[in-house]
Amino acid sequence: MSDFRDVVPGYRTIRVGPLGSRTAQAADDQAWLAREPYPDLAFAGGPAFGIAQELEFGGWQLHRFYSCSYPQEARDTMGSVFRRLAQQHPEGSAEHAECMRAAEQMDRVALDEMTVLGTRYRIIRAEQFIRTGPLGPEPPRPSDPDPDRPGLSYQWPDPAEGFVIDPVNATGMSEGILKAELLDTARQVDSVPEEVSDDLRRAARSHPGGVLLPPGFIIGTLTRGKWGPVSTTVSVTPQAARDNLIGHLRVSLPARLDLSEGKRAVYAAAADVVERDRANEVTAAGRRFRVVRVERLVRIGPDGPEGPRPSDPDPEPPVMQLPPVSEDDEDRPVEYSEETKRFIRLFEEEEKRRAARRAGLADPQADDSQ
């Protein structure tokens, strides 16, 4: 009897095997335990986009900040990657010139793949899901990498940076089962527009394999008995999401609702709880907010990971296709709405508060509870 690996391509296989560390095994165990309180899978808004480069000996390696909401955001970032790559070579060299030509082309044309200095770079797409159940959406797990200083999450490296997308790499049992479940979502397309479902079915045929990325995190809120996202912007760690929640409670929400000073204080008190206790859930003015864990799946085909789909929202053109700014526009003073003025004022207040807190944390004599 022939081995199934002789007839099934590698990108379609799901390899389950021993994990390399106790930490990885603990994470897989926690993933299995999460299936009971959070048995259902749901789409977490739209996809995420990022950059990967093909490795010489197989697989594709992620660059940092895999959290773009639109393909053009990732393309702009890829242009920056090529400019940084140019700086690694002497100005005037052929290598420097090639990198700069690639960067300038990214400014003009919406390209999802380029080969620079013999290496392929690609904008890749990840579908995003959350686990949910009677308790609502799943919060972060104890095994998720999480910096320990509120307000300083920007200093923490992106866990996805350097991650290698390669279906040949073995996964734990729980991750393997989850991967199979997520790949099967091509059949669950009744609630999305027709062009989206058509693209999903095509992707299931052209990219039938998949790899799970390190998780992301968003902020959810319970409104009228139903959980939904505060925004679909994905944070790379739970603490980064908490920091965003603090900003939402102190700045974005009060600015949008034009809250009185008394009502602002209610949300500020909730933000204090999140900051002090590193809480993943808080209630303010009868509204519940929660840091929600997001699973991210990249589909794989014979030529590697999937890129953007035609139905993916992509509202901005490359920067050089934007209308030019006239001299009159440059000289005309900017007029802000009242909501924008409130936002700017509250944002500046919050930045001063965070700066003072960071200064306290940097002082070795300071109390950690500040």
Steps between C-alpha positions, in 0.01 A plus 500: 500500500643839401556777753237777469787751493595362159175634349402794725703818446681637804300824507180297555627299795459577869795355691432426866801404706693554823552867591844637567451641849287478812375851427374394159339189645328707772366736233359205304339363817337837567372508144328167559346617829364812325280287278253428781409855617549646149381228260397719206706674234397832345659741255673789679424781260713519188837345414845627600790561265875500542831432328692175459816411314576163347781308667767327298439157657119513512227694673421869527616719788279775642610856551389692809168680542277238343185700573408706191126530438536562125739369231627851414613555859719190464623615157606834648686312771669280240629812328654600833658154528673553165625845607648354819653220294659761273670657802687173557691554173734781396329788324578477129526119504284283277334348808405841641359609163291181463347540847414866439342420160283240671398745775410769248298252296301408813416872531347501151346156440285272718726194494452201729832332418850610400838333466784714636865388513387148407245466783124494455291727724123462517200667660324213677150469634380346826137427578413586860277305736395506863392220729172570670235331712244564777762706686560724199823528298820340628742730688881459492646172626770474767740365236466804271817717506412810700726790610460594864509881491178689413569785261826347379365229269651678200842389628403133481602313183225376270468122564427453129829658388724230356223237508549250216193399299570142403241217520786251533558620857324281756227640725332376817181298490275791600647734240474233232131445574433875505679540168279234342188670638599842372589369156147360483342846538474519120169318544367759747437791268127568528542823700746681270453679164507286188834634372658420837363146506611445138853610589499274807402198293770578244755535780399161641593347162812705419638510857362190676767485771557734791724617783394665825687818591561620856169643628395864494271690736211745458260680733142372519195656663167356609212709364133400534600146587728455198879517482662702225836667433582848620732506198652235277856629548705206624758538777798266511486431877229504769668799668500697175124436480459611864690819423262558206202433729633759746525750214148414388357556850694821565507659154306351207170422669471827703591703189244325282218516758590851628481377858475730798789511743308278743429231242858519375612424854299173493685378192832629633447296818445189284818582307685521834387145581629370166832679549552409867383138489587419136136398479367336184144606576338804658152651533436874467160674504330162456712403196738204503831512318731203446835428341423226248741242358512471119611189309668578165519251212709542185392279211776317311512383139763348272672839461489598866271717715187667368505867406212752503171400340305715250216545751727625781436870580791709374387865510830685455715507184881511505629830631610631159149444361343735755390842371774763534464758775472853358678799648162645596420183696836516676442861609137452602466449879368160606148513639418232757158380604399539864542125551852512356588794727377302802701199387820704460458661842432168677778328306752763608383468862540122481848527346611726787357255755675204335828689475486578871423137577788377282734738679386352830556146374849592383588624851639203697372662820146524362223276624395244236138569581520854359 
